[in-house]
Amino acid sequence: MSLRFNVKKRVTPKILINIGALFDVPTGTYITGAKGESILNGGLGQNTGIVGGGNNFKSTTLHYSMLSAANRIFATAETAMSTYDTEVNISIDRLEALANRFEYIPKNPITGPEACWTLTDKSLEYADKWFDDILAYAEEKEKDKSIRVKLTAFKDPYTGGPLEIILPTFVEIDSLSEFEPESTVDMVDKNIDDSNTLFMKQGLFKTKVLSALPRVSNGSNTYFLLTAQIGEKIDMATGPAKYQQPSKKLQHLKAGDTIKGVSGKFFYLLNNAWFAHTASVLKNPTTKLAEYPKDSNDTLETDLNIVRMTQLRSKSGPSGYTLEIVVSQTEGIIDYLTEFHHIKTNGRFGLEGNDRSYALVLVPDVKLGRTTVRTKLSESYKLRRAVNILSELLQMHKFHHNLKNEDLLCTPEELYKDLKDMGYDWDILLDTRGWWAVDQYNKKIKPFLSTMDLLKMRKGMYVPYWYDKSKLKTK
């Protein structure tokens, strides 16, 4: 008898999709690609939750996360999206405007000729009926061998060859707090006065949904994104119990806060659970106008907001930290402005000059100012790429402490100068992408270069597979 177990199906790596806007580095780890590149396996996990009170841009963050991930799949492959709206207030025009900002998603993905995004709300279909359809879709998707692809850069840990996956697709539930089955809606419509039965049925249904997510998402490679409302728990205790400190379900959630209409499984079965809170207008303290106006005619001081996103629970990285995300009421999350604000407000990391006139260390010949930086970033891919690299490098100093022991981390100034001295052309290095693609080596998209690649290049540990090595200086 062999001592080896006769288990035929083995766990495959969990793939996170890069989405930018500060979400990738804290939730990810670096793995080695097929051509020696360092790939950040971080960003959107297969089950993601976003909780928060009203006016904290939960839905906006939800849509950005899905659209950014789908955009990067669309770069070299196909995908599809589906949204269930429980509050029946979704705007097709608004969602398509958000989607049209992304390069690879088909234009007007809801109503256009290449529609790939379906919308449903609870006025059209009960939540349990809709979820049954999603389960049937996932089961069919899992069996269909025609939608399996090979990730050209990811290695199968068991065979060493390319990792084969089912093409990712995406599902949003906005929000789970109001996600109601037909049975409980009927009770409300018929004025059946039995709140205990009502809440019990709702709780059982949502527990069933949450319990199914890990199996369904992993089996069919469907990425689920959920929002939920947060509020203070009403204390009904009397006597001595009233003075007992309530227990906290999560270390980084304030005592007394509760997620409305959601069971405890909401936290424990998700890959990442984010808390969106304390949104505030991002305006200049002196002029009281927008901190980063679109142009000289932009006088709308309430368009840009800062939303604090606290990681309540993560299965792919640390918990308890907070990210500051720049959100436009008209454009949604602006990834490059979020990354710029991150480096500017953290010791002016990678910026040279003064408060009024400054430049990125990686692009020293382009002068920026508070009132011009938003426009110049929106118009220049090179500037956006430089900001992305600098913000990731800053986060690597904070979240990837092991790199200090490996002597890989450096300052932006050292990175720029040392690579330039080695013969690298920064104009070429900045004409790259930092996110992985299904077909990583497809020549129709920009070549891949991660921030970790740059750090290894500086130490002579890596040369990009696509770079002309004859232009490099030998030591």
C-alpha positions as CSV (number, residue, x, y, z in Angstrom):
1,M,0.0,0.0,0.0
2,S,1.2,3.5,-0.8
3,L,1.2,6.0,2.0
4,R,0.1,8.7,-0.3
5,F,-3.5,9.8,-0.2
6,N,-5.6,9.0,-3.3
7,V,-6.9,12.6,-3.6
8,K,-7.2,13.5,-7.3
9,K,-8.2,17.1,-7.1
10,R,-5.7,19.5,-5.4
11,V,-5.9,23.1,-4.5
12,T,-4.7,25.5,-7.1
13,P,-3.2,29.0,-6.4
14,K,-5.6,31.8,-5.5
15,I,-5.3,34.5,-8.1
16,L,-5.9,38.1,-7.2
17,I,-6.4,40.6,-10.0
18,N,-4.5,43.9,-9.9
19,I,-6.8,46.9,-9.7
20,G,-4.4,49.8,-8.7
21,A,-5.4,52.8,-6.5
22,L,-3.3,51.4,-3.6
23,F,-5.2,48.2,-3.2
24,D,-2.7,45.8,-4.7
25,V,0.5,45.9,-2.6
26,P,-1.0,45.5,0.9
27,T,-3.1,42.5,-0.3
28,G,-0.5,40.8,-2.4
29,T,2.7,38.8,-2.6
30,Y,5.2,38.6,-5.4
31,I,5.7,35.5,-7.4
32,T,8.1,34.7,-10.2
33,G,6.7,34.6,-13.7
34,A,7.5,32.3,-16.6
35,K,10.2,34.7,-17.9
36,G,11.7,35.7,-14.6
37,E,9.5,38.7,-14.0
38,S,8.1,39.5,-10.5
39,I,4.3,39.4,-10.6
40,L,2.3,41.0,-7.8
41,N,-0.5,38.6,-6.9
42,G,-2.7,41.2,-5.2
43,G,-5.7,43.3,-5.6
44,L,-9.2,41.9,-6.0
45,G,-9.8,38.5,-4.4
46,Q,-12.6,36.2,-5.3
47,N,-14.9,37.3,-2.5
48,T,-14.7,40.9,-1.5
49,G,-16.9,42.9,0.9
50,I,-17.2,46.7,1.4
51,V,-19.1,47.9,4.4
52,G,-19.9,51.5,5.5
53,G,-22.5,54.0,6.4
54,G,-24.3,56.3,3.9
55,N,-22.4,58.7,1.7
56,N,-19.1,56.9,2.0
57,F,-18.9,55.8,-1.6
58,K,-19.3,52.0,-1.0
59,S,-21.0,51.5,-4.4
60,T,-18.5,53.6,-6.2
61,T,-15.6,51.6,-4.7
62,L,-17.5,48.4,-5.6
63,H,-17.9,49.4,-9.2
64,Y,-14.3,50.7,-9.5
65,S,-12.9,47.4,-8.2
66,M,-14.9,45.3,-10.6
67,L,-14.4,47.5,-13.6
68,S,-10.6,47.8,-13.1
69,A,-10.3,44.1,-12.7
70,A,-12.5,43.4,-15.8
71,N,-10.5,45.9,-17.8
72,R,-7.3,44.1,-17.3
73,I,-8.9,40.7,-18.2
74,F,-10.3,42.4,-21.3
75,A,-6.8,43.5,-22.4
76,T,-6.1,40.0,-23.8
77,A,-9.2,37.9,-23.1
78,E,-13.0,37.9,-22.6
79,T,-15.1,38.4,-19.5
80,A,-18.5,39.4,-18.3
81,M,-20.1,41.3,-15.4
82,S,-23.5,41.1,-13.6
83,T,-24.9,43.4,-10.9
84,Y,-27.9,43.0,-8.6
85,D,-29.2,46.3,-7.2
86,T,-31.3,45.9,-4.0
87,E,-32.0,49.6,-3.6
88,V,-33.5,50.0,-7.1
89,N,-31.7,53.3,-7.7
90,I,-29.0,52.3,-10.1
91,S,-28.3,54.6,-13.1
92,I,-27.3,53.0,-16.4
93,D,-25.8,56.3,-17.7
94,R,-23.7,56.7,-14.5
95,L,-22.4,53.1,-14.7
96,E,-21.5,53.4,-18.4
97,A,-19.7,56.7,-17.7
98,L,-17.6,54.9,-15.1
99,A,-16.9,52.0,-17.4
100,N,-16.0,54.2,-20.4
101,R,-13.0,55.5,-18.5
102,F,-11.3,52.1,-18.9
103,E,-9.3,51.4,-22.0
104,Y,-10.1,47.8,-22.8
105,I,-13.8,47.4,-21.6
106,P,-16.1,47.7,-24.6
107,K,-17.8,51.1,-24.9
108,N,-21.2,51.3,-23.3
109,P,-20.9,47.8,-21.9
110,I,-24.6,47.7,-20.7
111,T,-26.4,49.0,-23.7
112,G,-23.8,48.9,-26.5
113,P,-23.4,46.3,-29.3
114,E,-20.8,44.5,-27.3
115,A,-22.8,44.4,-24.1
116,C,-21.0,42.5,-21.4
117,W,-22.6,43.9,-18.2
118,T,-26.1,42.9,-17.1
119,L,-28.1,44.8,-14.5
120,T,-31.0,43.5,-12.4
121,D,-32.8,44.9,-9.4
122,K,-35.3,43.5,-6.9
123,S,-38.2,45.1,-8.6
124,L,-37.6,42.7,-11.5
125,E,-36.5,39.6,-9.7
126,Y,-36.4,38.3,-6.2
127,A,-33.0,37.8,-4.7
128,D,-33.3,34.0,-4.2
129,K,-34.5,33.5,-7.8
130,W,-31.6,35.7,-9.1
131,F,-29.0,33.9,-7.0
132,D,-30.3,30.5,-8.2
133,D,-29.7,31.7,-11.7
134,I,-26.1,32.7,-10.7
135,L,-25.5,29.3,-9.2
136,A,-26.8,27.6,-12.4
137,Y,-24.5,29.9,-14.4
138,A,-21.5,29.0,-12.3
139,E,-22.2,25.3,-12.6
140,E,-22.4,25.6,-16.4
141,K,-19.3,27.7,-16.5
142,E,-17.4,25.2,-14.4
143,K,-18.2,22.4,-16.9
144,D,-17.5,24.4,-20.1
145,K,-14.0,23.5,-21.2
146,S,-14.1,26.1,-24.0
147,I,-13.7,29.0,-21.6
148,R,-10.5,27.6,-20.0
149,V,-7.3,29.5,-20.7
150,K,-3.7,29.3,-19.8
151,L,-2.2,32.2,-17.8
152,T,1.1,32.5,-19.8
153,A,3.1,34.0,-16.9
154,F,1.8,32.0,-14.0
155,K,3.3,28.6,-13.3
156,D,1.3,25.6,-12.2
157,P,3.0,24.6,-8.9
158,Y,2.4,20.9,-9.6
159,T,3.5,20.6,-13.2
160,G,5.7,23.7,-13.8
161,G,3.8,24.5,-17.0
162,P,1.4,27.4,-17.5
163,L,-1.4,27.6,-15.0
164,E,-4.8,26.8,-16.5
165,I,-7.9,28.6,-15.2
166,I,-11.5,29.3,-16.1
167,L,-11.8,32.8,-17.5
168,P,-12.8,35.1,-14.6
169,T,-16.2,36.8,-14.5
170,F,-17.6,39.2,-12.0
171,V,-20.8,39.5,-9.9
172,E,-21.9,42.4,-7.7
173,I,-24.5,42.4,-5.0
174,D,-25.3,46.0,-3.9
175,S,-26.2,45.6,-1.1
176,L,-26.4,42.4,0.9
177,S,-28.2,44.2,3.7
178,E,-31.3,44.5,1.5
179,F,-30.9,41.2,-0.3
180,E,-34.3,39.6,0.2
181,P,-35.9,36.3,-0.8
182,E,-39.4,36.1,-2.1
183,S,-40.8,34.5,1.1
184,T,-39.9,37.5,3.3
185,V,-41.0,40.1,0.7
186,D,-44.4,38.3,0.7
187,M,-44.6,38.5,4.5
188,V,-44.1,42.3,4.3
189,D,-46.5,42.8,1.5
190,K,-49.2,40.8,3.3
191,N,-48.6,42.7,6.6
192,I,-47.8,39.5,8.5
193,D,-46.8,40.7,11.9
194,D,-44.2,38.1,12.8
195,S,-40.8,39.9,12.9
196,N,-39.0,37.0,14.5
197,T,-39.9,34.7,11.6
198,L,-39.2,37.4,9.1
199,F,-35.7,38.1,10.4
200,M,-35.0,34.4,10.8
201,K,-35.8,33.6,7.2
202,Q,-33.7,36.6,6.0
203,G,-30.8,35.4,8.1
204,L,-31.0,31.8,6.9
205,F,-31.1,32.9,3.3
206,K,-28.1,35.2,3.6
207,T,-26.2,32.6,5.5
208,K,-26.9,30.2,2.7
209,V,-25.7,32.7,0.1
210,L,-22.5,33.5,2.0
211,S,-21.8,29.8,2.7
212,A,-22.0,29.0,-1.0
213,L,-19.7,31.8,-2.1
214,P,-16.3,30.1,-1.5
215,R,-17.3,27.0,-3.3
216,V,-19.0,28.7,-6.2
217,S,-16.4,31.4,-6.7
218,N,-13.4,29.1,-6.6
219,G,-15.1,26.3,-8.7
220,S,-16.3,28.6,-11.5
221,N,-13.6,31.4,-11.0
222,T,-16.4,34.0,-10.5
223,Y,-15.4,37.1,-8.5
224,F,-18.1,38.2,-6.1
225,L,-18.2,41.8,-4.7
226,L,-20.7,42.7,-2.0
227,T,-21.6,45.8,-0.1
228,A,-23.4,46.1,3.3
229,Q,-24.7,48.9,5.5
230,I,-23.0,49.5,8.8
231,G,-24.7,51.1,11.8
232,E,-24.7,51.3,15.6
233,K,-26.3,48.5,17.5
234,I,-29.2,49.6,19.7
235,D,-28.5,48.6,23.3
236,M,-31.7,47.1,24.7
237,A,-30.0,45.7,27.9
238,T,-31.2,46.7,31.4
239,G,-29.8,46.3,34.9
240,P,-26.1,45.1,35.3
241,A,-25.9,43.9,31.7
242,K,-26.3,47.4,30.5
243,Y,-22.9,48.4,31.8
244,Q,-21.0,45.4,30.4
245,Q,-18.7,46.3,27.5
246,P,-20.1,44.7,24.3
247,S,-17.9,42.2,22.5
248,K,-16.4,43.1,19.2
249,K,-16.8,40.8,16.2
250,L,-13.7,42.3,14.5
251,Q,-10.7,43.8,16.1
252,H,-10.7,46.9,13.8
253,L,-14.4,47.6,13.9
254,K,-15.6,50.0,16.6
255,A,-17.4,48.4,19.5
256,G,-21.1,48.7,19.1
257,D,-21.0,48.9,15.3
258,T,-22.9,46.2,13.5
259,I,-23.4,45.2,9.8
260,K,-27.1,45.5,9.1
261,G,-28.9,42.4,7.9
262,V,-25.8,40.3,7.5
263,S,-24.6,37.2,9.4
264,G,-21.1,36.8,10.9
265,K,-20.1,34.7,7.9
266,F,-19.9,38.0,5.9
267,F,-16.5,38.5,7.5
268,Y,-15.1,35.0,7.9
269,L,-15.8,33.7,4.4
270,L,-14.5,36.8,2.4
271,N,-11.0,37.2,1.1
272,N,-11.0,40.9,2.0
273,A,-13.5,43.0,4.0
274,W,-13.1,46.7,3.7
275,F,-14.7,49.5,5.8
276,A,-15.4,52.7,4.0
277,H,-15.7,55.6,6.4
278,T,-15.2,59.3,7.3
279,A,-15.5,60.6,3.7
280,S,-14.6,64.2,3.5
281,V,-14.3,66.9,0.8
282,L,-10.8,67.2,-0.6
283,K,-10.2,70.9,-0.8
284,N,-7.4,73.3,-0.3
285,P,-7.3,74.7,3.2
286,T,-6.4,78.2,1.9
287,T,-8.6,78.7,-1.2
288,K,-11.4,76.3,0.0
289,L,-11.6,75.2,-3.6
290,A,-10.7,71.7,-5.0
291,E,-7.2,70.6,-4.0
292,Y,-6.7,69.2,-7.5
293,P,-8.9,71.0,-10.0
294,K,-9.5,69.7,-13.5
295,D,-8.4,73.0,-15.0
296,S,-8.5,76.7,-14.3
297,N,-12.3,76.8,-14.8
298,D,-13.0,74.1,-12.3
299,T,-14.6,75.8,-9.3
300,L,-16.6,72.8,-8.0
301,E,-15.1,72.4,-4.5
302,T,-17.2,69.3,-3.6
303,D,-16.3,67.0,-6.5
304,L,-13.2,65.4,-5.0
305,N,-13.5,63.5,-1.7
306,I,-11.2,61.4,0.4
307,V,-12.6,58.1,1.6
308,R,-10.8,56.1,4.3
309,M,-10.7,52.4,3.6
310,T,-9.8,50.3,6.6
311,Q,-9.0,46.6,6.0
312,L,-11.1,44.8,8.6
313,R,-10.1,41.3,7.7
314,S,-7.8,39.9,5.0
315,K,-6.7,36.4,4.0
316,S,-4.0,37.6,1.6
317,G,-2.3,40.3,3.7
318,P,-2.4,42.3,7.0
319,S,-5.5,43.9,8.6
320,G,-6.0,47.1,10.4
321,Y,-4.4,49.6,8.1
322,T,-6.2,52.4,6.3
323,L,-5.9,53.7,2.8
324,E,-7.0,57.2,1.6
325,I,-8.7,56.9,-1.7
326,V,-9.5,60.0,-3.9
327,V,-13.0,59.8,-5.3
328,S,-14.7,62.1,-7.8
329,Q,-18.4,62.4,-7.6
330,T,-18.4,62.6,-11.4
331,E,-15.6,60.2,-12.4
332,G,-15.5,57.7,-9.5
333,I,-12.2,56.6,-8.0
334,I,-9.3,58.2,-9.8
335,D,-6.5,55.8,-9.4
336,Y,-3.6,58.0,-10.5
337,L,-4.8,60.9,-8.3
338,T,-5.1,58.5,-5.4
339,E,-1.5,57.4,-5.9
340,F,-0.3,60.9,-6.3
341,H,-2.0,62.1,-3.1
342,H,-0.5,59.1,-1.3
343,I,3.1,60.0,-2.1
344,K,2.5,63.8,-1.6
345,T,1.0,63.4,1.9
346,N,3.5,60.8,3.0
347,G,6.7,62.9,3.2
348,R,6.5,64.0,-0.4
349,F,7.9,60.6,-1.3
350,G,9.5,60.8,-4.8
351,L,8.8,64.5,-5.2
352,E,11.4,67.2,-5.7
353,G,10.9,70.9,-5.5
354,N,8.7,73.0,-3.2
355,D,5.0,73.2,-2.4
356,R,4.1,75.3,-5.4
357,S,6.3,73.8,-8.1
358,Y,7.6,70.3,-8.0
359,A,8.4,67.3,-10.2
360,L,8.4,63.5,-9.9
361,V,11.9,62.1,-9.3
362,L,11.3,59.6,-12.1
363,V,10.3,62.4,-14.6
364,P,12.3,65.4,-13.5
365,D,11.8,67.4,-16.6
366,V,8.0,67.9,-16.2
367,K,7.1,70.6,-13.7
368,L,3.8,70.1,-11.7
369,G,1.7,72.3,-9.5
370,R,-1.3,71.7,-7.3
371,T,-3.7,73.2,-9.8
372,T,-2.1,71.5,-12.8
373,V,-1.2,68.0,-11.6
374,R,-4.6,66.5,-12.2
375,T,-4.7,67.6,-15.9
376,K,-1.1,66.7,-16.6
377,L,-1.6,63.2,-15.1
378,S,-4.7,62.6,-17.1
379,E,-2.9,63.6,-20.3
380,S,0.4,61.7,-19.8
381,Y,0.7,58.0,-19.5
382,K,4.4,58.4,-18.5
383,L,3.5,60.6,-15.6
384,R,0.7,58.2,-14.4
385,R,3.1,55.3,-14.7
386,A,5.7,57.1,-12.6
387,V,3.2,57.9,-9.9
388,N,2.1,54.3,-9.9
389,I,5.7,53.0,-9.4
390,L,6.4,55.6,-6.7
391,S,3.2,54.8,-4.7
392,E,3.9,51.1,-4.9
393,L,7.5,51.6,-3.8
394,L,6.3,53.6,-0.8
395,Q,3.8,50.9,0.1
396,M,6.5,48.2,-0.2
397,H,8.5,50.1,2.4
398,K,5.5,49.8,4.7
399,F,4.0,46.4,4.0
400,H,6.9,44.2,2.6
401,H,9.4,44.4,5.5
402,N,11.2,41.3,4.2
403,L,12.6,43.4,1.3
404,K,14.7,45.4,3.8
405,N,16.4,42.2,4.9
406,E,17.1,41.4,1.2
407,D,18.6,44.8,0.7
408,L,16.2,45.5,-2.2
409,L,14.4,48.6,-1.0
410,C,15.8,52.0,-1.8
411,T,14.8,55.7,-2.2
412,P,13.2,57.0,-5.4
413,E,16.3,59.0,-6.0
414,E,18.5,55.9,-5.8
415,L,16.2,54.0,-8.0
416,Y,16.2,56.6,-10.7
417,K,20.0,57.4,-10.6
418,D,21.2,53.8,-10.4
419,L,19.1,52.5,-13.2
420,K,20.1,55.4,-15.4
421,D,23.8,54.9,-14.6
422,M,23.3,51.2,-15.7
423,G,22.2,52.4,-19.1
424,Y,18.4,52.0,-18.7
425,D,16.3,54.5,-20.5
426,W,13.5,55.8,-18.2
427,D,11.4,56.8,-21.2
428,I,11.3,53.1,-22.1
429,L,10.9,51.9,-18.5
430,L,7.8,54.1,-18.1
431,D,6.2,53.0,-21.3
432,T,5.2,49.7,-19.5
433,R,2.4,48.3,-17.5
434,G,2.7,47.0,-13.9
435,W,-0.3,44.7,-13.9
436,W,-0.4,41.1,-15.1
437,A,-2.5,40.0,-18.1
438,V,-4.1,36.7,-19.0
439,D,-1.8,36.6,-22.1
440,Q,1.2,38.3,-20.4
441,Y,3.4,38.3,-23.5
442,N,0.9,39.6,-26.0
443,K,2.6,42.3,-28.1
444,K,-0.6,44.3,-28.6
445,I,-0.3,45.6,-25.0
446,K,2.6,47.4,-23.3
447,P,5.4,45.2,-21.9
448,F,5.2,44.1,-18.3
449,L,7.5,45.7,-15.6
450,S,6.6,45.6,-12.0
451,T,8.0,47.8,-9.2
452,M,9.7,44.7,-7.8
453,D,11.4,44.1,-11.2
454,L,12.8,47.6,-11.0
455,L,14.3,46.9,-7.6
456,K,15.9,43.7,-8.8
457,M,17.2,45.4,-11.9
458,R,19.0,48.0,-9.7
459,K,20.8,45.1,-7.9
460,G,21.7,43.3,-11.2
461,M,19.3,40.4,-10.3
462,Y,17.0,40.8,-13.3
463,V,16.9,42.2,-16.9
464,P,13.5,42.5,-18.5
465,Y,12.9,39.8,-21.1
466,W,11.8,42.5,-23.6
467,Y,14.6,45.0,-23.1
468,D,17.4,45.6,-25.5
469,K,20.4,44.3,-23.5
470,S,22.9,45.7,-25.9
471,K,22.1,49.2,-24.6
472,L,23.1,48.3,-21.0
473,K,26.4,49.1,-19.5
474,T,28.4,46.2,-18.1
475,K,30.1,46.6,-14.7
